[in-house]
Amino acid sequence: MPRYEYRCRTCGDTFELSRPMAESSAPADCPAGHDDTVKLLSTVAVGGSAASPAPAPRSGGGGGGGCCGGGCCG
């Protein structure tokens, strides 16, 4: 079940709730009992970076690299 992060506008507390996706926008009371809350936008960290350029090939010598350190595995 996904976890959603909320912030209470009354006391400023931030809290998480596990709830079904269908209920993600439903009102959520803060642990202190206030009902003026807002769901926060969460970001997901994913390994790697598509924006990084590929390493430049080495010059001289005989090839190498590849997925097996030599020829192509395939």
N, C-alpha and C positions, 0 to 999 in steps of 0.2 A: 504494500500500500504506500503510495507516495506521501512525502512529508512536505508540508507547506509552511512558510514562515510568515508571521503576521507581526504588526506593531500596533500597540495601543496608543491612540492619540491622546487619551486622558492622562495616563501615567508615564508614557514613553517606553514601557516594557516591550521587549521583543520576545516572541515565543513561537514554538513550532507545534503543528498538529498533524497527526497521521489521519488522513481521510481519503475516501475514494475520489477519483478525478471528477466525477459528476458533482461532488459537493465542494470542489475547490473554491468556487466563488460565493458559497453560502456564508452568511455572517458567522463570525467567530468571537466568542467572549474571551477576554484576557483572563489569566489566572486570578487576577485581583477582582474579577467580576464586572469590569467595565465592558460596555458593548460597542464603543466607538473605535473599531479596529480597521486596519487596512492590510490587505495581502501584499507582501513584498515580492518584487521580481527577483527570482533566484537565477543564478548562472550555474552552468554545469562545466566543470573542468574536464577537458579531454586531452590526453597526452599527445605530444607531437605538435608540429606547427606547419600549416600549409603555406604560411607566408615566408618561411625561411627558404633561401635558395639552396639548391642541391650543391654538394661539395664539388669543387672543380676536379676534373680527372688529373691524376698524377702524370707528369711527363717523363719520358724515358723509361727504360726497363720494360719488362714484359708484362703487360696487362695486370691481371689480378682483380681484386674487388669481387664483384658478383655476390650472390647470396651464399656461396660456399667457400669464399676466399680464393677462388680460382676460376673454374669454368662455371657455366650456368647449371643449376640443378634442374633438371627437367626431364 
